[in-house]
């Protein structure tokens, strides 16, 4: 019999967490031992729970999933994280894996693949949803330039928050940065993406599948 894998669910929607808990707790070797409604809560509770795998959403209020991932791994380098996200573009999985996640799975495919993805990540193997993996490879082969790839990890975080309507002051507060630093990131983002204002940044985000229209 496989050893029991202890899981922490991090998602700001209680109904979503309830659904995934119901799915996982019916499996003999998987058990949800902690639920967190924010990245901040996950960072506070990780040390006391010590889960085998953290299943992490990206689009959450507060600091968000990518920032949570970066801070968790800076504090707990051995943490094993599976990102479970509604984002089906290729930029988010690239960013998540670059930040140290071991796996990326879309919520659309979770019912069929979540159990296996968790087992792979628990074994420290990289798991990437097959459809996304194919798309990433095809983009590399075709050398299709994605302008978002020119952004640094921090710039990408700021870009996504700006595209969702957050102000510079709000972003500075959430990311523990000065408004001046966020303003510098905003200037660099506009330069790299050829955008004149926040509306154009939002359009770029929608066209690249980073946010929904």
MDAnalysis code that builds the backbone (N, CA, C; Angstrom):
import MDAnalysis as mda
import numpy as np

u = mda.Universe.empty(639, n_residues=213, atom_resindex=np.repeat(np.arange(213), 3), trajectory=True)
u.add_TopologyAttr("name", ["N", "CA", "C"] * 213)
u.add_TopologyAttr("resid", np.arange(1, 214))
u.add_TopologyAttr("resname", ["UNK", "UNK", "UNK", "UNK", "UNK", "UNK", "UNK", "UNK", "UNK", "UNK", "UNK", "UNK", "UNK", "UNK", "UNK", "UNK", "UNK", "UNK", "UNK", "UNK", "UNK", "UNK", "UNK", "UNK", "UNK", "UNK", "UNK", "UNK", "UNK", "UNK", "UNK", "UNK", "UNK", "UNK", "UNK", "UNK", "UNK", "UNK", "UNK", "UNK", "UNK", "UNK", "UNK", "UNK", "UNK", "UNK", "UNK", "UNK", "UNK", "UNK", "UNK", "UNK", "UNK", "UNK", "UNK", "UNK", "UNK", "UNK", "UNK", "UNK", "UNK", "UNK", "UNK", "UNK", "UNK", "UNK", "UNK", "UNK", "UNK", "UNK", "UNK", "UNK", "UNK", "UNK", "UNK", "UNK", "UNK", "UNK", "UNK", "UNK", "UNK", "UNK", "UNK", "UNK", "UNK", "UNK", "UNK", "UNK", "UNK", "UNK", "UNK", "UNK", "UNK", "UNK", "UNK", "UNK", "UNK", "UNK", "UNK", "UNK", "UNK", "UNK", "UNK", "UNK", "UNK", "UNK", "UNK", "UNK", "UNK", "UNK", "UNK", "UNK", "UNK", "UNK", "UNK", "UNK", "UNK", "UNK", "UNK", "UNK", "UNK", "UNK", "UNK", "UNK", "UNK", "UNK", "UNK", "UNK", "UNK", "UNK", "UNK", "UNK", "UNK", "UNK", "UNK", "UNK", "UNK", "UNK", "UNK", "UNK", "UNK", "UNK", "UNK", "UNK", "UNK", "UNK", "UNK", "UNK", "UNK", "UNK", "UNK", "UNK", "UNK", "UNK", "UNK", "UNK", "UNK", "UNK", "UNK", "UNK", "UNK", "UNK", "UNK", "UNK", "UNK", "UNK", "UNK", "UNK", "UNK", "UNK", "UNK", "UNK", "UNK", "UNK", "UNK", "UNK", "UNK", "UNK", "UNK", "UNK", "UNK", "UNK", "UNK", "UNK", "UNK", "UNK", "UNK", "UNK", "UNK", "UNK", "UNK", "UNK", "UNK", "UNK", "UNK", "UNK", "UNK", "UNK", "UNK", "UNK", "UNK", "UNK", "UNK", "UNK", "UNK", "UNK", "UNK", "UNK", "UNK", "UNK", "UNK", "UNK", "UNK"])
u.atoms.positions = np.array([
    [0.841, -1.204, 0.000],
    [0.000, 0.000, 0.000],
    [0.874, 1.250, 0.000],
    [0.520, 2.241, -0.800],
    [1.301, 3.464, -0.881],
    [1.203, 4.249, 0.422],
    [2.277, 4.952, 0.815],
    [2.217, 5.767, 2.031],
    [1.226, 6.917, 1.869],
    [0.646, 7.342, 2.972],
    [-0.321, 8.430, 2.939],
    [0.379, 9.748, 2.623],
    [-0.138, 10.474, 1.652],
    [0.403, 11.782, 1.290],
    [-0.486, 12.863, 1.887],
    [0.120, 13.784, 2.636],
    [-0.606, 14.834, 3.335],
    [-0.569, 16.104, 2.489],
    [-1.733, 16.696, 2.276],
    [-1.874, 17.779, 1.305],
    [-2.409, 19.039, 1.969],
    [-1.826, 20.168, 1.595],
    [-2.352, 21.480, 1.964],
    [-2.991, 22.105, 0.733],
    [-4.267, 22.479, 0.810],
    [-4.968, 23.156, -0.272],
    [-4.947, 24.657, -0.029],
    [-4.513, 25.417, -1.030],
    [-4.474, 26.872, -0.903],
    [-5.262, 27.487, -2.054],
    [-6.445, 27.999, -1.732],
    [-7.332, 28.595, -2.732],
    [-8.270, 29.535, -1.989],
    [-8.541, 30.708, -2.556],
    [-9.363, 31.673, -1.823],
    [-10.864, 31.445, -1.988],
    [-11.254, 30.387, -2.686],
    [-12.678, 30.058, -2.819],
    [-12.990, 28.792, -2.016],
    [-13.799, 28.950, -0.980],
    [-14.116, 27.823, -0.092],
    [-14.805, 26.688, -0.841],
    [-15.655, 27.018, -1.807],
    [-16.379, 25.982, -2.549],
    [-15.404, 25.161, -3.389],
    [-14.403, 25.818, -3.963],
    [-13.391, 25.111, -4.746],
    [-12.604, 24.165, -3.847],
    [-12.195, 24.667, -2.689],
    [-11.462, 23.817, -1.753],
    [-12.305, 22.614, -1.330],
    [-13.572, 22.851, -1.103],
    [-14.469, 21.764, -0.698],
    [-14.540, 20.688, -1.775],
    [-14.612, 21.125, -3.041],
    [-14.692, 20.168, -4.136],
    [-13.434, 19.334, -4.270],
    [-12.276, 19.979, -4.155],
    [-11.025, 19.236, -4.276],
    [-10.783, 18.348, -3.061],
    [-11.199, 18.796, -1.884],
    [-11.081, 17.937, -0.697],
    [-11.926, 16.672, -0.884],
    [-13.137, 16.835, -1.387],
    [-14.004, 15.675, -1.607],
    [-13.385, 14.710, -2.604],
    [-12.743, 15.261, -3.641],
    [-12.102, 14.428, -4.654],
    [-10.903, 13.678, -4.070],
    [-10.099, 14.358, -3.282],
    [-8.861, 13.773, -2.773],
    [-9.091, 12.815, -1.609],
    [-10.023, 13.154, -0.742],
    [-10.216, 12.348, 0.466],
    [-10.874, 10.991, 0.186],
    [-11.341, 10.798, -1.034],
    [-11.892, 9.489, -1.397],
    [-10.804, 8.544, -1.908],
    [-9.572, 9.066, -2.014],
    [-8.441, 8.266, -2.488],
    [-7.642, 7.760, -1.294],
    [-7.330, 6.476, -1.297],
    [-6.739, 5.834, -0.109],
    [-5.433, 6.465, 0.348],
    [-4.588, 6.900, -0.602],
    [-3.254, 7.373, -0.210],
    [-3.130, 8.893, -0.170],
    [-4.239, 9.620, -0.312],
    [-4.204, 11.082, -0.294],
    [-5.122, 11.617, 0.798],
    [-4.651, 12.595, 1.547],
    [-5.473, 13.169, 2.602],
    [-5.204, 14.658, 2.739],
    [-6.256, 15.471, 2.673],
    [-6.137, 16.907, 2.895],
    [-6.036, 17.155, 4.396],
    [-4.920, 17.744, 4.831],
    [-4.710, 17.989, 6.258],
    [-4.811, 19.475, 6.605],
    [-4.882, 20.339, 5.580],
    [-4.981, 21.769, 5.856],
    [-5.582, 22.485, 4.658],
    [-6.439, 23.463, 4.936],
    [-6.997, 24.333, 3.911],
    [-6.664, 25.773, 4.263],
    [-6.200, 26.530, 3.270],
    [-5.866, 27.936, 3.486],
    [-6.576, 28.789, 2.438],
    [-7.126, 29.906, 2.876],
    [-7.859, 30.775, 1.965],
    [-7.034, 31.892, 1.361],
    [-5.735, 31.926, 1.681],
    [-4.866, 32.964, 1.131],
    [-3.417, 32.500, 1.193],
    [-2.580, 33.175, 0.413],
    [-1.160, 32.871, 0.455],
    [-0.557, 33.222, 1.799],
    [-1.024, 34.320, 2.368],
    [-0.522, 34.735, 3.668],
    [-0.775, 33.656, 4.725],
    [-1.970, 33.086, 4.707],
    [-2.305, 32.036, 5.669],
    [-1.446, 30.792, 5.438],
    [-1.218, 30.443, 4.175],
    [-0.399, 29.272, 3.860],
    [1.025, 29.449, 4.386],
    [1.584, 30.646, 4.243],
    [2.938, 30.899, 4.731],
    [3.004, 30.784, 6.257],
    [1.943, 31.215, 6.923],
    [1.924, 31.127, 8.385],
    [1.803, 29.691, 8.865],
    [1.031, 28.879, 8.145],
    [0.682, 27.556, 8.655],
    [1.574, 26.426, 8.158],
    [2.364, 26.682, 7.121],
    [3.143, 25.593, 6.529],
    [4.030, 24.892, 7.558],
    [4.744, 25.659, 8.362],
    [5.717, 25.074, 9.295],
    [5.061, 24.161, 10.315],
    [3.836, 24.472, 10.730],
    [3.169, 23.627, 11.716],
    [2.521, 22.405, 11.084],
    [2.141, 22.508, 9.815],
    [1.457, 21.392, 9.142],
    [2.458, 20.440, 8.481],
    [3.485, 21.005, 7.847],
    [4.485, 20.215, 7.124],
    [3.840, 19.224, 6.146],
    [3.067, 19.715, 5.177],
    [2.424, 18.808, 4.221],
    [3.438, 18.200, 3.265],
    [3.071, 17.079, 2.662],
    [3.931, 16.477, 1.636],
    [3.852, 17.261, 0.336],
    [2.659, 17.794, 0.040],
    [2.451, 18.565, -1.184],
    [1.533, 19.750, -0.885],
    [1.902, 20.910, -1.408],
    [1.031, 22.088, -1.367],
    [0.376, 22.220, -2.734],
    [-0.951, 22.231, -2.764],
    [-1.700, 22.454, -4.007],
    [-2.135, 23.914, -3.989],
    [-1.580, 24.710, -4.885],
    [-1.653, 26.166, -4.803],
    [-2.348, 26.783, -6.009],
    [-3.350, 27.615, -5.721],
    [-3.985, 28.405, -6.774],
    [-3.124, 29.629, -7.060],
    [-3.215, 30.193, -8.255],
    [-2.432, 31.381, -8.585],
    [-3.214, 32.669, -8.402],
    [-4.484, 32.676, -8.787],
    [-5.272, 33.911, -8.782],
    [-6.023, 34.056, -7.460],
    [-5.345, 34.633, -6.483],
    [-5.955, 34.851, -5.175],
    [-5.823, 36.317, -4.793],
    [-6.745, 36.776, -3.949],
    [-6.612, 38.122, -3.402],
    [-5.367, 38.172, -2.529],
    [-4.895, 39.373, -2.263],
    [-3.678, 39.497, -1.469],
    [-2.458, 39.326, -2.349],
    [-1.438, 38.644, -1.834],
    [-0.169, 38.564, -2.552],
    [-0.225, 37.676, -3.797],
    [-1.213, 36.803, -3.915],
    [-1.329, 35.965, -5.103],
    [-0.430, 34.742, -5.054],
    [-0.666, 33.825, -5.993],
    [0.003, 32.538, -5.962],
    [1.487, 32.576, -6.274],
    [1.905, 33.364, -7.257],
    [3.321, 33.385, -7.619],
    [4.179, 33.963, -6.495],
    [3.679, 35.015, -5.862],
    [4.415, 35.597, -4.740],
    [4.454, 34.618, -3.561],
    [3.336, 33.939, -3.321],
    [3.280, 32.930, -2.257],
    [4.298, 31.831, -2.525],
    [4.341, 31.371, -3.764],
    [5.280, 30.322, -4.152],
    [6.724, 30.758, -3.906],
    [7.067, 31.951, -4.339],
    [8.438, 32.448, -4.174],
    [8.810, 32.560, -2.704],
    [7.903, 33.081, -1.899],
    [8.210, 33.274, -0.478],
    [8.265, 31.947, 0.272],
    [7.379, 31.044, -0.090],
    [7.386, 29.739, 0.569],
    [8.697, 29.011, 0.306],
    [9.134, 28.984, -0.943],
    [10.350, 28.253, -1.278],
    [11.604, 28.959, -0.760],
    [11.537, 30.281, -0.607],
    [12.673, 30.992, -0.008],
    [12.825, 30.595, 1.458],
    [11.689, 30.364, 2.105],
    [11.700, 29.998, 3.527],
    [11.819, 28.496, 3.736],
    [11.185, 27.733, 2.845],
    [11.143, 26.270, 2.954],
    [11.565, 25.660, 1.616],
    [12.860, 25.591, 1.325],
    [13.333, 25.140, 0.006],
    [12.894, 23.726, -0.363],
    [12.581, 22.897, 0.629],
    [12.194, 21.520, 0.351],
    [10.706, 21.360, 0.053],
    [9.953, 22.427, 0.147],
    [8.506, 22.340, -0.093],
    [8.234, 21.879, -1.518],
    [7.259, 21.004, -1.653],
    [6.852, 20.493, -2.963],
    [5.503, 21.102, -3.312],
    [5.465, 21.830, -4.414],
    [4.277, 22.616, -4.761],
    [3.741, 22.215, -6.130],
    [2.441, 21.941, -6.162],
    [1.709, 21.722, -7.413],
    [0.788, 22.911, -7.608],
    [0.973, 23.639, -8.690],
    [0.082, 24.749, -8.999],
    [-1.150, 24.200, -9.698],
    [-2.311, 24.569, -9.185],
    [-3.592, 24.157, -9.764],
    [-4.334, 25.438, -10.115],
    [-4.404, 25.750, -11.399],
    [-4.833, 27.082, -11.816],
    [-5.879, 27.035, -12.916],
    [-6.679, 28.099, -12.972],
    [-7.640, 28.245, -14.070],
    [-6.965, 28.757, -15.336],
    [-5.743, 29.263, -15.221],
    [-5.035, 29.820, -16.376],
    [-4.547, 28.708, -17.309],
    [-4.924, 28.809, -18.585],
    [-4.550, 27.789, -19.555],
    [-3.571, 28.320, -20.600],
    [-3.016, 29.501, -20.369],
    [-1.989, 30.038, -21.261],
    [-0.658, 29.354, -20.948],
    [0.374, 29.675, -21.699],
    [1.682, 29.058, -21.445],
    [2.569, 29.922, -20.554],
    [2.245, 31.196, -20.393],
    [3.087, 32.074, -19.572],
    [3.030, 31.702, -18.098],
    [1.836, 31.398, -17.597],
    [1.706, 31.075, -16.173],
    [2.455, 29.789, -15.792],
    [2.302, 28.692, -16.536],
    [3.084, 27.513, -16.163],
    [4.586, 27.738, -16.261],
    [5.038, 28.482, -17.270],
    [6.467, 28.792, -17.373],
    [6.934, 29.520, -16.114],
    [6.178, 30.534, -15.718],
    [6.552, 31.332, -14.552],
    [6.521, 30.494, -13.280],
    [5.499, 29.658, -13.137],
    [5.376, 28.843, -11.930],
    [6.535, 27.862, -11.806],
    [6.900, 27.216, -12.909],
    [8.000, 26.254, -12.875],
    [9.335, 26.971, -12.653],
    [9.492, 28.137, -13.259],
    [10.726, 28.912, -13.057],
    [10.858, 29.350, -11.598],
    [9.708, 29.589, -10.944],
    [9.726, 30.024, -9.544],
    [9.943, 28.871, -8.583],
    [9.897, 27.632, -9.098],
    [10.205, 26.493, -8.249],
    [9.093, 25.490, -8.037],
    [7.928, 25.717, -8.639],
    [6.872, 24.707, -8.547],
    [7.328, 23.437, -9.258],
    [6.889, 22.299, -8.766],
    [7.228, 21.030, -9.405],
    [6.166, 20.580, -10.396],
    [4.992, 21.197, -10.341],
    [3.947, 20.780, -11.259],
    [2.965, 21.893, -11.555],
    [2.279, 21.761, -12.690],
    [1.254, 22.728, -13.092],
    [0.108, 21.957, -13.740],
    [-1.091, 22.191, -13.228],
    [-2.286, 21.506, -13.722],
    [-3.414, 22.522, -13.789],
    [-4.193, 22.506, -14.878],
    [-5.326, 23.412, -14.965],
    [-6.527, 22.798, -14.243],
    [-7.378, 23.670, -13.728],
    [-8.557, 23.192, -12.997],
    [-9.494, 22.414, -13.912],
    [-9.471, 22.718, -15.195],
    [-10.318, 22.001, -16.143],
    [-9.978, 20.508, -16.174],
    [-8.693, 20.181, -15.986],
    [-8.241, 18.789, -16.059],
    [-8.100, 18.116, -14.696],
    [-8.433, 18.852, -13.635],
    [-8.142, 18.356, -12.289],
    [-8.861, 17.056, -11.955],
    [-10.114, 16.922, -12.381],
    [-10.880, 15.728, -12.016],
    [-10.203, 14.453, -12.502],
    [-9.553, 14.541, -13.657],
    [-8.925, 13.346, -14.238],
    [-7.475, 13.154, -13.806],
    [-6.773, 14.250, -13.550],
    [-5.318, 14.138, -13.393],
    [-4.768, 14.568, -12.039],
    [-5.601, 15.119, -11.153],
    [-5.085, 15.694, -9.911],
    [-4.354, 14.666, -9.048],
    [-4.934, 13.489, -8.880],
    [-4.309, 12.479, -8.021],
    [-2.913, 12.105, -8.510],
    [-2.795, 11.856, -9.803],
    [-1.505, 11.477, -10.364],
    [-0.504, 12.626, -10.288],
    [-0.983, 13.851, -10.530],
    [-0.102, 15.014, -10.459],
    [0.480, 15.171, -9.049],
    [-0.352, 14.962, -8.041],
    [0.120, 15.065, -6.655],
    [1.156, 13.992, -6.360],
    [0.911, 12.791, -6.814],
    [1.874, 11.702, -6.563],
    [3.212, 11.993, -7.240],
    [3.166, 12.529, -8.452],
    [4.403, 12.857, -9.172],
    [5.185, 13.939, -8.426],
    [4.490, 14.976, -8.001],
    [5.151, 16.071, -7.284],
    [5.682, 15.591, -5.938],
    [4.940, 14.730, -5.258],
    [5.398, 14.182, -3.979],
    [6.703, 13.410, -4.154],
    [6.869, 12.794, -5.322],
    [8.092, 12.043, -5.629],
    [9.182, 12.940, -6.213],
    [8.958, 14.250, -6.166],
    [9.887, 15.259, -6.700],
    [10.114, 15.103, -8.198],
    [9.081, 14.688, -8.902],
    [9.118, 14.628, -10.361],
    [8.294, 15.789, -10.913],
    [8.750, 16.345, -12.003],
    [8.040, 17.472, -12.605],
    [6.794, 16.973, -13.321],
    [5.652, 17.616, -13.047],
    [4.414, 17.268, -13.733],
    [3.906, 18.505, -14.471],
    [3.707, 18.377, -15.759],
    [3.119, 19.446, -16.560],
    [2.021, 18.833, -17.403],
    [0.868, 19.420, -17.323],
    [-0.283, 18.902, -18.073],
    [0.096, 18.692, -19.542],
    [-0.178, 17.512, -20.098],
    [0.287, 17.178, -21.460],
    [-0.066, 18.212, -22.523],
    [-1.286, 18.735, -22.510],
    [-1.684, 19.702, -23.541],
    [-0.841, 20.971, -23.452],
    [-0.565, 21.420, -22.241],
    [0.271, 22.606, -22.065],
    [1.710, 22.318, -22.472],
    [2.203, 21.149, -22.110],
    [3.570, 20.769, -22.467],
    [3.747, 20.785, -23.982],
    [2.762, 20.237, -24.694],
    [2.834, 20.221, -26.170],
    [2.849, 21.644, -26.729],
    [1.994, 22.493, -26.178],
    [1.905, 23.860, -26.679],
    [3.208, 24.622, -26.458],
    [3.812, 24.422, -25.280],
    [5.075, 25.086, -24.984],
    [6.165, 24.618, -25.946],
    [6.213, 23.311, -26.191],
    [7.212, 22.760, -27.116],
    [6.989, 23.291, -28.525],
    [5.733, 23.333, -28.966],
    [5.425, 23.833, -30.306],
    [5.827, 25.292, -30.465],
    [5.601, 26.083, -29.413],
    [6.006, 27.485, -29.466],
    [7.520, 27.612, -29.595],
    [8.229, 26.753, -28.871],
    [9.690, 26.801, -28.944],
    [10.182, 26.394, -30.325],
    [9.575, 25.364, -30.885],
    [9.973, 24.882, -32.210],
    [9.686, 25.936, -33.275],
    [8.510, 26.537, -33.160],
    [8.104, 27.539, -34.141],
    [8.754, 28.898, -33.884],
    [9.400, 29.014, -32.716],
    [10.047, 30.265, -32.329],
    [9.080, 31.430, -32.371],
    [7.877, 31.203, -31.849],
    [6.891, 32.273, -31.784],
    [7.229, 33.170, -30.596],
    [7.587, 34.388, -30.878],
    [7.983, 35.299, -29.805],
    [6.785, 35.745, -28.996],
    [6.769, 35.450, -27.711],
    [5.748, 35.938, -26.805],
    [6.341, 37.132, -26.069],
    [5.767, 38.329, -26.249],
    [6.361, 39.512, -25.623],
    [6.430, 39.410, -24.106],
    [5.569, 38.618, -23.504],
    [5.573, 38.496, -22.045],
    [6.820, 37.788, -21.537],
    [7.479, 37.029, -22.404],
    [8.686, 36.323, -21.985],
    [9.840, 37.290, -21.703],
    [9.708, 38.532, -22.170],
    [10.768, 39.512, -21.924],
    [10.690, 40.098, -20.515],
    [9.575, 39.872, -19.822],
    [9.404, 40.426, -18.473],
    [10.138, 39.569, -17.451],
    [10.704, 40.238, -16.451],
    [11.272, 39.492, -15.327],
    [10.130, 38.916, -14.488],
    [10.478, 38.046, -13.542],
    [9.451, 37.436, -12.691],
    [8.666, 38.501, -11.942],
    [9.359, 39.499, -11.385],
    [8.662, 40.553, -10.640],
    [7.817, 41.410, -11.568],
    [8.351, 41.727, -12.752],
    [7.583, 42.517, -13.709],
    [6.325, 41.780, -14.141],
    [6.420, 40.461, -14.309],
    [5.234, 39.692, -14.706],
    [4.166, 39.760, -13.614],
    [4.572, 39.639, -12.359],
    [3.626, 39.754, -11.245],
    [2.928, 41.110, -11.262],
    [3.706, 42.161, -11.384],
    [3.144, 43.515, -11.400],
    [2.229, 43.686, -12.611],
    [2.659, 43.178, -13.752],
    [1.855, 43.253, -14.983],
    [0.476, 42.622, -14.797],
    [0.436, 41.425, -14.222],
    [-0.840, 40.737, -14.022],
    [-1.734, 41.524, -13.074],
    [-1.173, 42.055, -12.017],
    [-1.965, 42.817, -11.055],
    [-2.482, 44.113, -11.668],
    [-1.642, 44.777, -12.464],
    [-2.089, 45.984, -13.170],
    [-3.213, 45.664, -14.144],
    [-3.071, 44.560, -14.872],
    [-4.083, 44.168, -15.859],
    [-5.415, 43.850, -15.197],
    [-5.359, 43.451, -13.932],
    [-6.592, 43.159, -13.188],
    [-7.160, 44.390, -12.495],
    [-6.554, 45.538, -12.742],
    [-7.120, 46.774, -12.231],
    [-6.557, 47.267, -10.919],
    [-5.495, 46.628, -10.413],
    [-4.892, 47.096, -9.163],
    [-4.121, 48.395, -9.417],
    [-4.149, 49.292, -8.446],
    [-3.390, 50.538, -8.542],
    [-1.948, 50.307, -8.114],
    [-1.089, 51.274, -8.435],
    [0.305, 51.184, -8.024],
    [0.407, 51.098, -6.510],
    [-0.395, 51.893, -5.804],
    [-0.372, 51.891, -4.341],
    [-0.795, 50.534, -3.774],
    [-1.820, 49.940, -4.370],
    [-2.289, 48.623, -3.906],
    [-1.227, 47.558, -4.135],
    [-0.610, 47.576, -5.294],
    [0.426, 46.589, -5.615],
    [1.609, 46.745, -4.659],
    [1.992, 47.973, -4.399],
    [3.109, 48.228, -3.488],
    [2.823, 47.653, -2.105],
    [1.584, 47.818, -1.641],
    [1.218, 47.312, -0.315],
    [1.240, 45.795, -0.275],
    [0.674, 45.159, -1.299],
    [0.587, 43.698, -1.319],
    [1.975, 43.056, -1.439],
    [2.838, 43.620, -2.272],
    [4.150, 43.027, -2.534],
    [5.256, 43.578, -1.625],
    [4.868, 44.430, -0.690],
    [5.834, 45.015, 0.249],
    [6.949, 45.749, -0.494],
    [6.533, 46.538, -1.481],
    [7.462, 47.361, -2.244],
    [7.079, 48.825, -2.073],
    [7.985, 49.723, -2.400],
    [7.639, 51.141, -2.382],
    [6.871, 51.478, -3.659],
    [5.960, 52.457, -3.612],
    [5.265, 52.869, -4.827],
    [6.233, 53.285, -5.938],
    [7.366, 53.858, -5.548],
    [8.358, 54.266, -6.546],
    [8.921, 53.051, -7.280],
    [9.189, 51.958, -6.524],
    [9.709, 50.734, -7.152],
    [8.679, 50.146, -8.109],
    [7.416, 50.126, -7.681],
    [6.357, 49.621, -8.560],
    [6.237, 50.496, -9.801],
    [6.379, 51.813, -9.618],
    [6.341, 52.723, -10.759],
    [7.460, 52.449, -11.751],
    [8.624, 52.103, -11.225],
    [9.747, 51.745, -12.106],
    [9.439, 50.477, -12.886],
    [8.876, 49.478, -12.181],
    [8.471, 48.245, -12.867],
    [7.441, 48.558, -13.959],
    [6.486, 49.416, -13.644],
    [5.446, 49.775, -14.617],
    [6.071, 50.420, -15.847],
    [7.009, 51.319, -15.648],
    [7.690, 51.958, -16.777],
    [8.392, 50.914, -17.653],
    [9.123, 49.993, -17.010],
    [9.835, 48.955, -17.765],
    [8.877, 48.040, -18.516],
    [7.764, 47.708, -17.880],
    [6.766, 46.840, -18.513],
    [6.211, 47.507, -19.767],
    [5.852, 48.776, -19.647],
    [5.310, 49.508, -20.803],
    [6.334, 49.561, -21.934],
    [7.585, 49.784, -21.590],
    [8.629, 49.850, -22.604],
    [8.780, 48.511, -23.323],
    [8.813, 47.433, -22.558],
    [9.024, 46.110, -23.136],
    [7.838, 45.646, -23.981],
    [6.629, 46.011, -23.557],
    [5.433, 45.532, -24.253],
    [4.889, 46.541, -25.259],
    [5.477, 47.720, -25.309],
    [5.015, 48.736, -26.249],
    [3.630, 49.246, -25.917],
    [3.332, 49.353, -24.625],
    [2.004, 49.799, -24.178],
    [2.096, 51.232, -23.670],
    [1.054, 52.017, -23.955],
    [1.057, 53.419, -23.553],
    [0.349, 53.644, -22.221],
    [-0.572, 52.748, -21.876],
    [-1.354, 52.970, -20.657],
    [-1.874, 51.645, -20.098],
    [-2.622, 51.734, -18.987],
    [-3.127, 50.532, -18.317],
    [-4.118, 49.767, -19.189],
    [-4.911, 50.499, -19.980],
    [-5.883, 49.835, -20.849],
    [-5.188, 48.942, -21.874],
    [-4.087, 49.420, -22.427],
    [-3.344, 48.618, -23.399],
    [-2.689, 47.407, -22.740],
    [-2.230, 47.567, -21.506],
    [-1.684, 46.423, -20.766],
    [-2.752, 45.355, -20.559],
    [-3.958, 45.794, -20.239],
    [-5.062, 44.841, -20.051],
    [-5.362, 44.103, -21.342],
    [-5.353, 44.808, -22.465],
    [-5.599, 44.166, -23.761],
    [-4.525, 43.117, -24.066],
    [-3.281, 43.461, -23.786],
    [-2.186, 42.509, -24.014],
    [-2.375, 41.275, -23.149],
    [-2.785, 41.475, -21.894],
    [-3.012, 40.353, -20.984],
    [-4.129, 39.458, -21.491],
    [-5.193, 40.049, -22.002],
    [-6.325, 39.264, -22.530],
    [-5.909, 38.498, -23.777],
    [-5.200, 39.158, -24.681],
    [-4.779, 38.499, -25.930],
    [-3.857, 37.318, -25.688],
    [-3.080, 37.385, -24.624],
    [-2.148, 36.303, -24.315],
    [-2.722, 35.298, -23.321],
    [-3.995, 35.433, -23.016],
    [-4.654, 34.461, -22.146],
    [-4.268, 34.550, -20.681],
    [-3.675, 35.683, -20.283],
    [-3.233, 35.823, -18.893],
    [-4.404, 36.144, -17.971],
    [-5.378, 36.919, -18.471],
    [-6.616, 37.174, -17.733],
    [-7.776, 36.961, -18.681],
    [-8.961, 36.765, -18.130],
    [-10.153, 36.574, -18.942],
    [-10.708, 37.925, -19.362],
    [-11.352, 37.942, -20.524],
    [-11.967, 39.188, -21.012],
    [-13.165, 39.551, -20.168],
])
